[in-house]
Amino acid sequence: MKLRVIVLGAGFGGLELSTILSEQLGDRLDLTLIDKSDSFYFGFSKFDVMFGHKSSEAVRLYYRNIVKPGVKFRQEMITGIDPVAKRTTTSNGTYEADVLVIALGADYDIAATPGLLEGGNEFYSFEGTERLRDLLPGFSKGRVMVGVCSAPFKCPPAPSEAALLMHDYLIKRGIRNECEISIVMPFGLPIPPSPDTSKALLKAFAERNIDFIPKHSVKAIDPSRQVAVLDDGAEMPFDLFLGIPKHCVPKVVEQSGMTVNGWIPVDKTNLKTRYPHVYAIGDVNSVGTPKAGVFAEGAAKIAAKSIIAAFENDEKPPAYKGDGICYVEFGNGLVGKVNVDFFSGPSPRGTYTEASVDLVADKQYFGSSREARWFGI
């Protein structure tokens, strides 16, 4: 008897879960992995594209290269999800399974921030990154603003990284003295679970004359005056706005009836939804960890073990710890690292490893090891 599994979304979570099930079940598995895209990219690679270090093609990993026992990839648009029947419809047909895994991540609601589409830019989508790659060479002086429009958002270190890497970019072009850089963020610290990481980032901001504005978010953009309106009504002028747009579940997930307060609720110990044999992993759920690939990967490991245990009538796996490693670009060729654990103790805690050249190699291995594991490259 084969275990029929549908995995919706081929990001960190979907790729890791599919890989584990293939490794453990082999020919006993009939898994269909569905994604609307033809390729995957690591979130951190968008900075390489944005600042012109790599081409768009150089950072893409194509799903057609996935060859794993029991796994089939389908590039199709998902048009409907029925969690009760464990059925999904796509642009090409209908799929039914014994187990359904929702790993579709978070989408961006650009329209939720008035004026952002017309008067600003965002660097969270690949398309937004490519637009900035083409726009940045024409920017020569003025105020650069990195602004968070809403929380939660993917990869909490990314706004800080964007500001620090922008500093390097402007230095390299010889125009840093003609520019100002500021960050608007809804948190009191850049990385709230890790005071040491936040302290290091604040020091880096101070050394580079980057203005950090905490406990605020950008609620609107006035394109005609090139002004960002903050949540308290204050206005900040800018010449180049780099926004982190409001995040939301994909529309097909919203229409499925699975969400509560905008996200899919799950049992945080095993990532099960309230529907039998239906899991939600990664950014699409409200488990309480940051919306970042490494946490989707960690959740996938637990969900996969839970699926295998149920299939083989084995004992249930240990609970999800909500732990993971995040690498932080400090600019100037240095990378820091923070180990965060959300569920093991009474409150989230993070341990910081000081930025160094050695951690650049660690981050590169983080990417290459997953490339090899998921794509066989």
C-alpha positions in Angstrom: 0.0 0.0 0.0 1.3 3.4 -1.0 0.9 6.6 1.1 -0.7 9.3 -1.1 0.5 12.8 -0.2 -0.2 16.1 -1.8 2.3 18.9 -0.9 1.2 22.4 -2.0 4.2 24.7 -2.3 7.8 23.9 -3.1 9.6 26.3 -0.7 11.8 25.3 2.2 9.0 23.4 3.9 7.6 21.6 0.9 11.1 20.6 -0.4 12.3 19.3 3.0 9.1 17.4 3.7 9.1 15.8 0.3 12.7 14.8 0.6 12.3 13.2 4.1 9.2 11.2 3.0 11.1 10.0 -0.1 14.1 9.0 1.9 12.0 7.1 4.5 9.3 5.6 2.4 10.8 5.2 -1.1 8.5 3.2 -3.4 5.8 3.1 -0.7 5.2 6.8 -1.4 3.1 8.5 -4.0 3.7 12.2 -3.4 2.7 15.0 -5.7 4.5 18.3 -5.1 2.7 21.3 -6.7 3.9 24.8 -7.2 3.0 27.6 -9.7 6.7 28.4 -10.3 9.2 26.5 -12.3 12.1 27.2 -9.9 13.2 27.9 -6.3 15.5 30.5 -4.9 16.9 31.2 -1.5 15.5 34.4 0.0 19.0 35.8 0.8 19.9 35.5 -2.9 17.5 38.4 -3.7 20.2 40.8 -2.3 22.7 39.4 -4.7 20.3 40.2 -7.6 19.2 43.5 -6.2 22.8 44.9 -5.8 24.0 43.4 -9.1 26.3 40.7 -7.7 24.5 37.8 -9.5 22.0 37.5 -12.4 18.5 36.3 -11.8 19.2 33.1 -13.7 22.3 32.4 -11.5 20.2 32.1 -8.3 17.4 29.9 -9.6 17.2 26.2 -8.9 14.8 24.4 -11.3 12.2 22.0 -10.0 12.6 19.8 -13.1 15.9 18.7 -11.6 14.2 16.9 -8.7 14.4 13.2 -9.1 13.4 11.3 -6.0 11.7 8.0 -5.4 7.9 8.4 -5.0 7.9 12.1 -5.8 6.4 13.9 -8.8 6.6 17.6 -9.4 3.8 19.5 -11.1 4.1 23.1 -12.2 0.4 24.2 -11.9 -1.7 27.0 -10.5 -3.6 25.9 -7.5 -7.2 27.0 -7.8 -9.0 25.3 -4.9 -8.3 23.5 -1.6 -10.8 21.2 0.2 -9.2 20.3 3.5 -12.1 18.0 4.5 -11.8 15.8 1.4 -8.0 16.4 1.2 -8.5 17.4 -2.4 -7.0 20.2 -4.4 -7.8 21.5 -7.9 -5.3 23.1 -10.2 -5.2 24.6 -13.6 -4.7 21.1 -15.0 -7.0 18.9 -12.9 -7.9 17.5 -9.5 -5.7 15.6 -6.9 -6.8 13.6 -3.9 -4.7 12.1 -1.2 -4.4 10.5 2.2 -2.4 13.4 3.6 -2.5 17.0 2.5 0.3 19.5 3.4 -0.2 23.2 2.9 3.2 24.9 2.4 2.3 27.8 0.2 4.0 30.5 2.2 2.9 34.1 2.4 1.9 36.5 -0.3 2.3 40.3 -0.4 -0.6 42.7 -0.2 1.0 45.8 -1.9 -2.4 47.6 -2.1 -2.8 47.4 1.7 -0.3 50.3 2.0 -1.7 53.3 0.0 0.8 54.7 -2.5 3.3 51.9 -2.1 2.7 50.6 -5.7 2.9 54.1 -7.2 5.5 55.8 -5.1 7.7 53.2 -3.5 9.5 49.9 -4.1 9.6 46.6 -2.3 12.4 44.0 -2.2 10.6 41.0 -0.9 9.2 39.6 -4.2 11.7 38.5 -6.9 10.1 40.9 -9.3 10.5 43.8 -6.9 14.1 42.9 -6.4 14.7 42.9 -10.2 13.0 46.3 -10.5 15.4 47.7 -7.9 18.4 46.2 -9.6 17.5 48.2 -12.7 16.6 51.4 -10.7 19.5 51.6 -8.2 22.2 52.6 -10.8 20.2 55.8 -11.5 20.0 56.8 -7.9 22.8 59.3 -7.1 21.9 61.2 -4.0 19.2 61.7 -1.3 17.3 59.9 1.4 17.0 56.1 1.3 14.3 54.7 3.6 13.8 51.0 4.5 10.3 50.8 5.8 8.3 48.0 7.3 4.6 48.3 6.5 3.1 45.6 8.7 4.0 42.7 10.9 4.5 39.8 10.8 6.9 39.7 7.9 9.4 37.2 6.5 13.0 37.1 7.7 13.1 39.6 10.5 16.8 40.5 9.9 16.1 41.5 6.2 15.3 45.2 6.8 18.5 45.6 8.8 20.5 43.7 6.1 19.0 45.9 3.4 20.2 49.0 5.1 23.7 47.7 5.8 24.1 46.4 2.3 22.8 49.6 0.9 25.5 51.4 2.8 28.1 49.2 1.2 26.6 49.7 -2.3 26.6 53.5 -1.9 30.2 53.5 -0.6 31.3 51.4 -3.6 29.7 53.9 -5.9 31.4 56.8 -4.0 28.1 58.6 -3.2 27.5 57.6 0.5 28.2 61.1 1.7 25.4 62.4 -0.5 22.9 60.0 0.9 21.0 59.3 4.1 19.8 55.9 5.2 17.0 55.2 7.7 15.0 52.1 8.9 11.5 52.2 10.2 10.5 49.0 12.1 7.6 48.1 14.4 9.8 46.4 17.0 11.7 48.0 19.8 14.9 46.1 18.7 16.0 44.9 15.3 15.9 41.2 16.4 13.7 41.1 19.6 14.4 37.5 20.7 18.1 38.2 20.6 19.3 41.3 22.5 22.9 40.5 21.7 22.2 40.4 17.9 20.2 43.6 18.2 23.0 45.3 20.1 25.5 44.3 17.4 23.1 45.7 14.7 22.5 48.9 16.5 26.3 49.4 16.9 26.7 48.7 13.1 23.9 51.3 12.4 25.6 53.9 14.5 29.0 53.3 12.9 27.5 53.8 9.5 25.3 56.7 10.3 22.1 54.7 9.7 19.1 56.1 11.5 17.0 53.4 13.3 13.4 54.4 14.1 11.8 51.7 16.3 8.2 51.0 17.3 6.8 52.4 14.1 5.5 51.2 10.8 4.8 52.8 7.4 1.0 53.2 6.9 1.0 55.1 3.6 3.2 56.7 0.9 2.4 60.0 -0.7 4.0 59.7 -4.2 3.5 63.3 -5.1 5.4 64.7 -2.1 7.7 61.6 -1.7 6.7 61.3 1.9 6.1 58.2 4.0 3.3 58.5 6.6 4.0 56.5 9.8 1.5 54.9 12.1 1.4 57.9 14.4 0.7 60.3 11.5 4.3 61.6 11.4 5.8 62.1 8.0 9.2 61.2 6.7 10.5 62.5 3.4 12.4 60.1 1.1 14.0 59.9 -2.3 14.2 56.1 -2.5 11.7 54.0 -0.5 12.4 50.3 0.0 9.3 48.7 1.5 8.5 45.5 3.3 4.8 45.1 2.3 2.0 43.6 4.3 2.0 39.8 4.3 -1.0 37.6 3.8 -1.9 34.0 3.0 -2.4 33.2 -0.7 -6.0 33.9 -1.8 -6.6 30.2 -2.5 -5.8 29.5 1.2 -8.1 32.3 2.4 -10.9 30.9 0.2 -10.4 27.4 1.7 -11.9 28.4 5.0 -8.8 27.2 6.9 -7.7 30.5 8.3 -8.3 32.2 11.6 -7.2 35.8 12.0 -5.5 35.6 8.6 -3.4 32.5 9.0 -3.9 28.7 9.4 -3.9 27.7 13.1 -2.0 24.5 13.9 -1.0 22.3 16.8 2.4 23.8 17.5 3.8 20.4 18.6 3.2 18.6 15.3 1.9 21.2 12.7 -1.5 19.5 12.4 -4.5 21.6 11.4 -8.0 21.0 12.8 -8.7 18.9 9.8 -7.6 15.2 10.1 -4.4 14.4 8.1 -4.0 18.0 7.0 -0.8 19.9 7.9 0.2 23.5 7.5 4.0 24.3 7.6 6.0 27.5 7.2 4.8 31.0 6.6 1.2 30.1 5.9 0.5 29.1 9.6 0.3 31.0 12.9 2.4 28.6 14.9 4.4 31.5 16.5 7.8 31.3 15.0 9.2 33.9 12.6 8.2 33.6 8.9 11.6 32.4 7.6 12.7 29.4 5.5 14.7 27.8 8.3 11.6 27.5 10.5 9.6 26.1 7.7 12.3 23.5 7.2 12.3 22.7 10.9 8.5 22.4 10.9 8.7 20.1 7.8 11.0 17.7 9.7 8.4 17.3 12.5 5.4 17.1 10.2 7.2 14.4 8.1 8.0 12.4 11.2 4.3 12.6 12.3 3.1 11.5 8.8 5.4 8.6 8.8 4.5 7.6 12.4 0.8 7.5 11.5 1.4 5.5 8.3 3.6 2.9 10.1 1.6 2.9 13.3 4.7 4.0 15.1 5.0 6.2 18.2 4.6 9.9 17.7 7.8 12.0 17.3 9.0 14.6 19.7 7.3 18.0 19.7 8.4 20.8 17.4 10.9 23.1 19.3 10.5 26.2 17.0 14.3 26.5 16.8 16.5 27.6 13.9 19.6 29.4 12.7 19.5 32.8 10.9 22.5 34.3 9.2 22.7 38.1 9.2 24.5 40.2 6.6 26.4 42.9 8.4 28.0 44.3 5.2 31.7 44.8 4.6 32.0 41.0 3.8 30.9 39.9 7.3 28.1 37.6 8.4 26.7 37.1 11.9 24.6 34.2 13.2 21.7 33.9 15.6 20.4 30.6 17.1 16.8 31.1 18.1 14.6 28.8 20.2 10.9 29.8 20.6 9.2 26.9 22.3 11.7 25.1 24.6 11.7 27.7 27.4 9.2 30.1 29.0 10.0 32.7 26.3 11.9 32.9 23.0 15.6 33.2 23.3 18.4 33.8 20.8 22.2 33.2 21.0 24.4 35.5 18.9 27.7 34.5 17.1 29.7 37.6 16.2 29.9 38.6 12.6 33.0 37.2 10.8 34.4 36.2 7.5 34.3 32.5 8.6 30.5 32.7 8.9 30.3 33.8 5.2 31.5 30.2 4.4 29.0 28.8 6.8 26.1 30.6 5.1 27.3 29.5 1.7 27.3 25.9 3.0 23.8 26.4 4.4 22.7 27.1 0.8 24.8 24.5 -1.1 23.9 21.7 1.3 20.2 22.2 0.8 20.7 22.6 -2.9 22.4 19.2 -3.0 19.8 17.6 -0.7 16.7 18.9 -2.4 17.8 19.1 -6.0 20.7 16.6 -6.2 23.0 19.3 -7.4 
